[in-house]
Amino acid sequence: MEINNKKCTVCHLVSGDLWAGAEVMAFHLIRTMADSNSISVSAIIFNNGRLADELKNAGVDVTVFEESRYSFPVLVYKVFRKLRSKKIDLIHSHRQKENILALIVSVLLRNTGLVSTLHGMPENPSTKLTIHSIIRKLNFFLLSRFFSCTVAVSNDIRDILINRGFSKRKIITIHNGIPLPSFDTDSKKDTSRSFTIGTAGRLVPVKDFGLFIDIAFFLRNHQNIHFLLAGDGPLEQDLRCKVSELGLNNFSFSGKIDDMNLFYKQIDIFMNTSIHEGIPMTILEAMSRGIPVIAPCVGGLPEIIENGVDGFLIQKRNLMHYAGKSMLLSNDLAVYQIMAQAAQEKIKKRFSVSIMTQSYIGVYLEISGCSKSIIR
């Protein structure tokens, strides 16, 4: 068999105006991939922000185009010129807008492979005909017809796409991965402070942080249990008003946090209340630090958590079940520590950034022709 040792050149197209799960995952992937002997990686970031700054600080070749300065056709032209000069083998795009732009540019470049990662399903899948629904349908059509491979971050998302007409040969599951903590992650909880149940994320409807507040209200008479919500977003004022109206003294907002390590050091349980999820980076990060997770049995969460072993899965997002598992972990230190250790081991074995990166590199090499292709 002839072995092709050509280094595969890959450019990521990512929107950089947020620092949420998709952006964090893209950062870890691109930064780790920059050390690969078989991949030459660069990134085009739309809008200056933390993602661009973090990648630059990591020594990655980054180009930033501010969307507010250019029309979409001008952005297409600028990206085309940039990638033509780099002789790119493959474009990896990360959201709807980037997918459309990547496809147009690949046509202009003529012989460029296309990969997209679907980080989650649409948050508001309304059946009404709106500009957003049209773009969403167009995005799925383009992915299924013209992209070499679509990567789903969970088997749940992969199954949904196959049911929508995607070919099984052109879609693959690669779970998100994170760097393993380099500091001491002893799972013993600090008994000198109150037992803190925390959650974090964009304050948007799909996360249903209202349920998190309801759980805090249900447990309001347990003096040793405190609730902490980290993040910002369009629903922040509504959530603050709800906490105020309920008169909760066991609840705090920390706002946007740049250093998540500080957040994880403050909490004993990470709680997720989302209506749907892919593979949340926050859950992986919490588990890697020996923090047990209580989460709903939705989306890709059962692919991370084994119920009763390294966390708890709540059927039908039942408030009382959330509260019961919270009480169990806060009252039984032995159960807590066993579950915390199991959570850490799960991340080491299955959700490390090195495992994720090697999986993506395999896809790139197959598509680009730098190794024998099995994706057609």
C-alpha positions in Angstrom: 0.0 0.0 0.0 1.3 3.4 -0.9 1.7 5.7 2.1 1.2 9.4 1.5 3.1 11.5 4.0 1.8 14.9 2.8 0.9 17.2 5.7 -2.8 18.0 5.7 -3.6 21.7 5.8 -6.8 22.5 7.7 -8.4 25.9 8.4 -11.2 26.3 11.0 -13.9 28.8 10.5 -15.4 29.9 13.9 -17.5 32.7 15.1 -15.6 34.3 18.0 -18.2 36.7 19.5 -19.0 34.2 22.3 -17.0 32.0 24.7 -19.5 29.2 25.2 -19.3 25.4 24.7 -18.7 25.3 21.0 -16.0 28.0 21.2 -14.3 26.3 24.1 -14.3 22.9 22.3 -12.9 24.6 19.1 -10.1 26.2 21.1 -9.0 22.9 22.8 -9.2 21.1 19.4 -7.2 23.7 17.4 -4.6 24.3 20.1 -3.9 20.6 20.6 -4.0 20.0 16.8 -1.3 22.6 16.4 1.2 20.2 17.9 0.4 17.4 15.4 3.0 16.1 13.0 0.4 15.3 10.4 -1.7 18.4 10.4 -1.0 22.1 9.7 -3.8 24.0 11.3 -4.9 27.7 11.1 -8.1 29.5 12.1 -10.3 32.3 10.7 -12.3 33.9 13.5 -15.2 36.1 12.8 -15.0 38.9 15.4 -12.4 39.7 18.0 -12.9 38.2 21.4 -11.6 35.6 23.8 -11.4 32.8 21.3 -9.1 34.8 19.0 -7.0 36.0 21.9 -6.6 32.5 23.4 -5.6 31.0 20.1 -3.1 33.7 19.4 -1.6 33.3 22.8 -1.3 29.6 22.1 0.8 30.4 19.0 -1.9 29.4 16.4 -2.0 31.1 13.0 -5.2 33.2 13.4 -6.9 35.7 11.1 -9.7 37.8 12.4 -12.4 39.3 10.2 -14.9 41.6 11.9 -18.4 40.9 10.6 -19.7 44.4 11.3 -17.2 45.8 8.8 -18.1 43.6 5.8 -21.1 42.3 4.0 -21.4 38.6 3.5 -20.1 38.6 -0.1 -17.1 40.6 1.0 -16.4 38.1 3.8 -16.6 35.3 1.3 -14.1 37.1 -0.9 -11.7 37.7 2.0 -11.8 34.2 3.2 -11.3 32.9 -0.3 -8.2 35.0 -0.9 -6.8 34.0 2.5 -7.3 30.2 2.0 -6.2 30.3 -1.6 -2.8 31.7 -0.5 -2.5 28.9 2.1 -3.4 26.1 -0.3 -5.9 24.6 2.1 -6.8 20.9 1.9 -9.8 21.1 4.2 -12.1 23.6 5.8 -13.7 22.8 9.2 -16.7 25.0 10.0 -18.5 25.2 13.3 -21.9 26.9 12.9 -24.6 27.6 10.3 -23.2 30.8 8.9 -19.7 29.4 8.8 -21.1 26.3 7.0 -22.6 28.3 4.2 -19.5 30.4 3.8 -17.3 27.4 3.9 -19.3 25.7 1.1 -19.1 28.8 -1.2 -15.4 29.2 -0.6 -14.7 25.5 -1.2 -16.5 25.7 -4.6 -14.3 28.7 -5.5 -11.2 26.8 -4.4 -12.4 23.7 -6.4 -10.7 20.9 -4.5 -11.2 21.5 -0.8 -12.8 19.0 1.6 -15.5 20.2 4.0 -16.0 19.1 7.6 -18.5 20.6 10.0 -19.1 19.9 13.7 -22.7 20.0 14.9 -22.4 21.1 18.5 -26.0 20.8 19.3 -29.5 20.9 17.9 -31.4 24.2 17.3 -32.6 25.8 20.5 -35.9 27.0 19.0 -37.0 24.5 16.4 -40.3 26.3 15.5 -42.3 24.9 12.6 -43.2 28.5 11.6 -41.6 29.7 8.3 -39.2 32.4 9.5 -35.8 33.6 8.3 -34.2 31.5 11.1 -36.1 28.3 10.1 -35.2 28.8 6.4 -31.5 29.2 7.3 -31.7 26.1 9.6 -33.2 24.0 6.8 -30.7 25.3 4.3 -27.9 24.4 6.7 -29.0 20.8 7.1 -29.5 20.5 3.4 -26.0 21.7 2.6 -24.5 19.5 5.3 -26.2 16.4 4.1 -25.5 17.0 0.4 -22.2 18.8 0.0 -20.0 18.3 3.1 -17.5 15.4 3.1 -18.3 14.7 6.8 -20.5 16.0 9.5 -19.3 15.4 13.0 -22.0 15.0 15.7 -20.8 15.5 19.3 -23.2 12.8 20.5 -24.8 9.7 19.2 -28.2 11.3 20.0 -27.5 14.1 17.5 -26.2 11.6 15.0 -29.4 9.6 15.2 -31.5 12.7 14.8 -29.5 13.7 11.6 -29.8 10.2 10.1 -33.6 10.3 10.7 -33.6 13.6 8.8 -32.0 12.0 5.8 -28.2 12.2 6.4 -26.2 9.3 4.9 -24.7 7.1 7.6 -21.5 7.1 5.6 -21.1 10.9 5.9 -21.7 11.4 9.6 -19.6 10.4 12.6 -19.8 10.8 16.3 -16.8 12.4 18.1 -17.4 13.2 21.7 -16.1 16.5 23.0 -12.9 16.3 25.0 -11.1 18.5 27.5 -7.6 18.8 28.8 -7.2 16.9 32.1 -6.5 19.2 35.0 -2.9 19.6 35.8 -3.5 20.5 39.4 -4.5 18.5 42.5 -8.2 17.4 42.0 -8.7 15.6 45.4 -12.4 14.9 45.5 -12.7 15.5 49.3 -15.2 18.3 49.8 -14.5 21.2 52.1 -16.7 20.6 55.1 -15.9 24.1 56.6 -18.3 25.8 54.2 -21.9 25.2 53.1 -22.5 22.5 50.5 -22.8 24.3 47.2 -24.7 23.2 44.2 -23.6 25.1 41.1 -24.5 25.4 37.4 -23.1 27.5 34.6 -23.9 28.5 31.0 -25.5 31.0 28.8 -28.7 32.3 30.3 -30.9 31.2 27.5 -34.3 29.3 27.4 -32.9 25.9 26.4 -30.8 25.8 29.7 -34.0 26.2 31.8 -32.3 27.8 34.7 -35.7 28.5 36.0 -35.9 24.9 37.1 -32.6 25.3 38.9 -34.1 28.2 40.9 -37.2 26.0 41.6 -35.0 23.3 43.1 -33.3 25.9 45.2 -36.7 27.0 46.5 -37.7 23.4 47.2 -34.5 23.0 49.4 -34.7 26.5 50.9 -35.1 25.2 54.4 -31.9 23.2 54.3 -29.5 25.7 55.8 -26.3 24.0 54.7 -27.1 23.9 51.0 -26.4 26.9 48.8 -27.0 27.4 45.0 -24.7 29.2 42.7 -25.5 30.3 39.1 -22.6 31.4 36.8 -23.1 33.0 33.4 -24.7 35.8 31.5 -27.2 36.1 28.7 -30.6 37.5 27.7 -32.5 35.9 30.6 -30.3 37.2 33.4 -32.7 40.0 34.6 -35.7 37.6 34.5 -33.9 35.0 36.5 -32.7 37.6 39.1 -36.2 38.9 39.4 -37.5 35.3 40.1 -35.0 34.7 42.8 -35.9 38.1 44.4 -39.6 37.4 44.2 -39.1 34.0 45.9 -37.0 35.6 48.6 -34.3 33.0 48.3 -31.4 33.5 50.7 -29.7 30.3 49.6 -29.0 31.5 46.0 -26.3 33.6 44.4 -25.4 34.8 40.9 -21.7 35.1 40.0 -22.3 36.6 36.6 -19.9 35.9 33.7 -16.7 34.1 34.8 -13.5 34.1 32.8 -11.6 31.7 35.0 -13.9 28.6 35.4 -11.4 27.0 37.8 -12.5 29.5 40.4 -16.1 28.5 39.9 -15.4 24.7 40.2 -13.5 25.3 43.4 -16.6 26.8 44.9 -19.0 24.0 44.2 -19.6 20.4 45.4 -22.2 19.3 42.8 -22.6 20.5 39.3 -26.3 20.5 38.2 -27.6 20.7 34.7 -31.3 21.4 34.0 -31.2 21.8 30.2 -34.1 20.8 27.9 -31.6 19.4 25.4 -27.9 19.0 25.4 -25.1 17.6 23.2 -21.9 17.0 25.2 -21.6 20.0 27.5 -18.0 21.1 28.2 -19.1 22.3 31.7 -20.2 18.7 32.7 -16.9 17.3 31.4 -14.9 19.9 33.3 -16.8 19.4 36.5 -16.4 15.6 36.4 -12.7 15.9 35.6 -12.3 17.8 38.9 -14.1 15.2 40.9 -17.4 17.0 41.1 -20.5 14.7 40.8 -23.1 15.8 38.3 -26.9 15.7 38.5 -28.4 16.1 35.1 -31.5 15.3 33.0 -31.7 12.1 30.9 -31.8 14.1 27.6 -29.7 14.4 24.5 -26.1 13.2 24.8 -26.0 13.3 28.6 -26.5 9.5 29.0 -23.4 9.1 26.9 -21.4 10.8 29.6 -23.0 9.8 32.8 -23.7 6.3 34.1 -26.6 6.8 36.4 -25.7 6.0 40.0 -22.0 5.4 39.2 -20.4 8.7 38.2 -23.4 10.9 38.5 -27.2 10.9 38.5 -29.6 11.1 35.5 -33.0 12.5 36.3 -35.9 11.2 34.2 -38.4 13.8 32.9 -36.4 16.5 34.6 -38.3 15.9 37.8 -37.8 18.6 40.5 -38.2 16.3 43.5 -35.8 13.8 42.1 -33.2 16.5 41.6 -33.7 17.5 45.2 -33.5 13.9 46.5 -30.2 13.2 44.7 -28.8 16.5 46.0 -29.7 15.6 49.6 -28.2 12.1 49.1 -24.8 13.5 48.0 -24.8 16.3 50.6 -25.6 13.9 53.5 -23.4 10.9 52.6 -19.7 11.7 52.3 -18.8 8.1 51.4 -21.2 8.0 48.4 -20.1 11.4 47.3 -16.4 10.5 47.3 -16.9 7.2 45.4 -19.0 9.0 42.7 -16.4 11.8 42.5 -13.6 9.4 41.9 -15.6 7.5 39.3 -16.4 10.8 37.5 -12.7 11.6 37.2 -11.8 8.2 35.9 -14.6 8.4 33.2 -13.1 11.7 31.8 -9.6 10.3 31.8 -10.6 7.2 29.9 -13.2 8.5 27.4 -13.3 12.3 27.2 -9.8 13.7 27.1 -8.8 16.3 24.5 -6.1 13.9 23.1 -8.8 11.3 22.3 -11.0 13.9 20.6 -8.1 15.4 18.6 -6.8 12.1 17.3 -10.4 11.2 16.2 -10.6 14.5 14.2 -7.1 14.0 12.7 -8.2 10.6 11.5 -11.2 12.2 9.7 -9.1 14.9 8.2 -6.6 12.5 6.8 -9.2 10.3 5.3 -11.0 13.1 3.6 -8.0 15.1 2.4 -6.3 12.2 0.6 -3.3 12.4 2.9 -4.1 8.8 3.8 -6.3 6.1 2.3 -9.8 7.5 2.2 -12.8 5.6 3.6 -15.3 8.4 3.5 -16.8 8.9 0.1 
